[in-house]
């Protein structure tokens, strides 16, 4: 059976990982975060969340360096923890990725509506109190078709576009930082909290959102099979992605809080966009808007290609219909998986933001579960395959467990309402979606046919690494 082609270099992996999750909402919701938790709460909380995510990323980097196979987490769960864990990892992974993709179908047009009033014309229907208009749907579906077409002939074309768009975002962000440094003053930034804001609680409230801001490292692991880099560099790229994303967020948010008094920005509607516009730099306000718009496009590109590889990995393990594992001989592209992801994305996207936001919020729980399973697999893998070689190792070895606690915090804080930490799922819609996804996955797994030749399936899941696993199972390292 054909394998995926190795076409991704370091710039492509970093761009797919970082720009793949930068998104858009943080640019204009910084006003609300400043109002709720202060500039200090948002920036410091984000950095703490990024640090916890980096601990998980260490586990990803280690496992990616040893098992650079498409669908990363599914393969690690399947080999280290068994078929059930492999399915659970992939099932919750799909839930997180597809909910984000479906959200982008209407989010792109909605974002454009901040500058193009015509986006609000021709309402078609309303779901969850949010109207869905024809222009918004048309723009979103056009974006989905474009991303689908970019990936039809291989990941390299979309990756090249991703690198270019990411470079533009970095350039705009650099200009924002430089202008803020020249024209702003420290008195705009300090004190970091108002008199009625509690520094510790405000930081705690931002940690969980901060974790979700830097999840792009998982995209690198999912796409590792298509990397042309040595295994050690792929492992390092996973961790580097977290650092790059955190640095970008922090720099732009600091610039936002420095160019004008952040308490004034807290009373604005569009965060960074309004801050630079009202500071006398309307072109930079537009630039901040472009970061949001480009971030949405790059997130769509990154998550779309990653979702297709998750589907591919599950199909290889016979946990989705095996036909979805077909990789075209000439192009090295899993086109059936691409069609599958495209169809689900568009169908769910038609529900509009009023409904998709319910899926999106539940996606935080899904990601938390995936991270927990990955960290468990990291500690279990050496016991099942003592001879497996790692080109990159987490140092110290206990740090990924700290990241697992951060993942657990994501789950607990979103499922169980905690006073002072306002990120719980909305009752009853989002709890219903969470329960339904778990139930649907349980039913799907229970009725999925058990393969008769488990060894053949294992070899297909691990691909060219099958002999390595066989040798590692028998021979201890050293």
Secondary structure, DSSP 8 states (H G I E B T S, - for coil): -------B-HHHHHHHHHHHHH-SHHHHHHHHHHHHHHHHHHHHHHHHHHHHHHHHHHHHHHHHHH---TTTHHHHHHHHH-HHHHHHHHHHHHHHHHHHHHHHHHHHHHHHTTT-GGGG-SEEEEETTEEEEHHHHHHHHHHHHHHHHHHHT-HHHHHHHHHHHHHHHHHHHHHHHHHHHHH--HHHH-SSS-TTS-HHHHHHHHHHHHHHHTTTHHHHHHTGGGB-S-HHHHHHHHHHHHHHHHHHHHHHHHHHHHHTTHHHHTTSSSHHHHHHHHTT-HHHHHHHHHHHHHHHHHHHHHHHHHHHHHHHHHHHTTSS-GGGG---TTT---HHHHHHHHHHHHHHHTT-HHHHHHHHHHHHHHHHHHHHHHHHHHHHHHHH-TT---SS--SSTTHHHHHHHHHHHHHHHHHS-BTTB-----TTHHHHHHHHHHHHHHHHHHHS---S-HHHHHHHHHGGGHHHHHHHHHS---
